[in-house]
């Protein structure tokens, strides 16, 4: 069923949003992050106690940890190399399966520790308050797309929007839609071929990792209640997390969520990006093919350089010029170059103006 709306705000969150997510605890400058702060991609395998404990729980990932912790390497590029090795060598697939379990447990527990510090006072909550105030007056739709595995956005939606996405069908609401294209710490994919729950005890997590090359992961997703996930109801489940690869083309969410996003993209009149560097090629392809016009953009990043990286994902340069062969042409965009916290504390007037007016090519205004 096609969704009919008078306009659509698309909000895209990357790792920088959860890294800079608590207004009372600005990200450190020039020093390692705190042990409980949600990490950027290159910090996913840091030597933090929470992360070290997760690696001890899934030791099959330890053989690749030196590569993933090496100074100056790109974690995503290194994981992509390991994935390539797995095409012809099963132990590499087992290492990546252990990495998925590691990420599931490490980030679930890191998220909980971070919650104990910020106590629900987050930039996500502050942002959603401004969005709700605007949407209640405008009646436009809102679609959140996040590439983060954590549930900080869901917690903010529950607090501010009174929505509780505890089951996967609630992620598509009539006014607000949440799309988690790379999966979630509490999502599992059902494993087929092990139908009798009485046999589950013969498939501990260690065996699932060892047999990963032969597992049949279905397209059915479950929300799980505790880490590490293993069985949920009458099914064994496997962590639904996309391995962070260099090209990031792999979605890990129900097909219905991707279809919902495709439905909504032609209605988009504004795009707000927060902490997103524009590296997801498949998502960018969806934008190129799905947007009717180039909406007004607000790019929230930690620096001018990061803002330019994201702008280039939309085909924009420093002054809005077209770059390369991208199909987008010269829309108006607003950079906020000092992070998520600065947006909600010091740039609220710019945010309100951005939400109030939508600039489209051809001079139309919302």
C-alpha angles and dihedrals in degrees: 000000000000115000113230115205135155092233141337136228113208114200116191120195125196132180091281090067095061092038090057096035107121119069092202092054112047115195113271118256119224096353137084115279121258117273093251101041113111106251136237116238095271090051097055092102100038120145094258119142092242091052095043090053090051091052090050088054092054105032095173087082094057096084090066098039094091089058092047094047097044114125115259098009124126108240090207093051092047093049089050089056091051089050089054090051088053091063089077105014122059097202089067090056089051090051091052091048088054088049090055091052089045092053092045093054100033095051094041090056094040089053090052093049091048089050089055088058103043097033093210097308098127141149088242090062092046092048094048090052090058091045092049092049090052095043094049088059099039102036089216122144127254127210120188117200116187130180091192122107095211125092101230091116092050091051090052091049089052093050101041106023096033090232120136111199094192093133122047096241091061090065087080107061124169093246103023129033127191120201119185101187096179096045133247139267089247099045123099132182117226115247114226127215097042098085104151111082088204087069096051093095088066090061107061118171091264090059092047089055092046092049096041093120089062101038117116106218111196128213089246116107130201131195106231126209106212140019135279092042118217114140129012117185109315097344140075110232136204124207111274098215125128111232105242101250129176096252094032096205097146120099119198108191138092114295089236090064093055090047090051090053091050089052093052102043096080088058095053115122099163134032123197116186123191122188092341119135097192098243098134104102098185092051091047089052089053089053093049092051099035106046116088094201134001105271126213110279134213112188116195113192141144098255145007089259093054091047090054091051090056092043089055089056085065094042095258132133131198094292099030097271121151115261124208118319098326111141096227118098129206106309122170113261136180119215121205102191103182105068145260095297092053090050095057096037105039110010102051092119090056090048092051091049091048091052093044097053125043116194117202130179109268092045100275116151132199 
